[in-house]
């Protein structure tokens, strides 16, 4: 087998599957006072603007995708980012749910190096709290 094919199989084997990602507990949770549907809509809007889902990488068959579902009868919405190539490789899920004190935001990350998970989580928290700026070359979100 060619080295590229072996490398591709090794990388795929190291990735988290969607089933493993779905079973993983949320590792970040916080509340905001706004209505969950408003938080969901604003978060999804800025993620679409900043992350440009569906775009590929230079000379790569890999694209970043995003699925989003709002379940008003269940009182929550979810936004999942994943890398699409031969299989879907999950990066993050943000759940935005109705809560006694406004909205409960829960975030989990997968299939990335730890520093990339911290970076991803920081931006997801920033956007769910109402931030509207987009990442620039590995910068962390603005504080304040």
N, C-alpha and C positions, 0 to 999 in steps of 0.2 A: 504494500500500500504506500501511497505517496505520503510524505511528511505532513502536507497540508491536511489531508483527510484524517490522519491520525490525530493531529492537533485539534481539528474540529470535533472529533468524537470525544476527545479528552475534555474539551471545554464544555460540551453539552452534558457530559456525565457529571461535571462539577456543579452544574446549575440546579437551582431549585425548580421542581415541577410546579404546575399550577395547583395540583392537589396538595402538595406539601405546603405551598404558600397559603392556600385557603385554610389549612388545618393549623397553621402557626398562629399563636396569640398576638394580639396587638401589643406593641411595646411602648407606645406613646399615647397618652390620653390627657385631654384637657377640656375645659368647658369655655364657651363664649356665650354672651347674653342674647345674641340675635337669633331669630327663628331659623330652624335647621334648613328649611327649603331655601331661604335667602343665602345662608352660608354655603350650601351646596352649589347654588347657581353661580355665586360670585367666585368660588374656588374653581369650579369647572371652567368658567370663562377665562380666568387668568392662566390656568394650566394650559388650555388650548392655545392661548395667545403666546405664552412663553415657551412651550415645549414643542409646538408644531408637530403634533402626532401625524403619522403617516409618511413623514419624511425619512429618507434613507441616509446612510452615511457614505461618504465619498468612496466610490469603487467597492461598495459592499452590498450584498443582498439583504442585509439586516435593516429593518425599519423599526422605529419606535411607534407603538400603538397605544391607544387608550380606550378603555371601555367604561361607560358610565351608565348607571341605572339609578332611578329615583323610585322608591317604593312608598308612596304616601300612605297606603293602607297599613304598612308595617312601621312607618315613622322614621325611615332612614334612607339614605342614598349612599352609593359607593362609587368611587373612581379608582380604577386599577390601571396602572401603567405597566406595559410589558414590551419586551423585545420580541419581534416576530421574525423568525427565519424558518428553519425546518420544523421547529416546535415553538410554542409560546413560552417565553422565559420571563417570569414575573419580576418586576422591580419594586412596586409598592402598591398598597391599597390604602385609601383614605375612606373611612366610614364616617358619615356625618349624620347624627341621629338626634331625634327629639329627646329632650331631657327636662327634668323638673326645673332646672335653673337656666333654661335656654336651649343650648345645643352641646352635645358631647361629641368631640372629634377624636377618633381613634386612628392611629397610623401604624402600619407595619411595613418593613422593607425586606427584600430578599435578593439573592443572586448578584450581589455586588460586593466588592471589597468593603471592609468595615468603614474606611474613611469615606467611601462613596455613599454608603448607607447613611452616615452622619450628615453628609452634605445634602443628600436627597431629603432626609427627614427635616432638616433645618428649613429648607425651602417649602416643604409641604405644610409645616407648622405656620410659617410666615404667611402663606397664602390663605390658609384656613382662618387665620386671625385678621384677615382683611387686607394684607399686603398686596400691592399691584405691580411691583417692579419685577423684572426678569433677570435670571442669572447672567453674569458676564464672566467668562473664562475662570470658572472655579471659585468665584467670590461667594462668600456666605451672604445671606440676606441682611438687609439693614437692621440695626437694632433700634428699639425705641418704640 
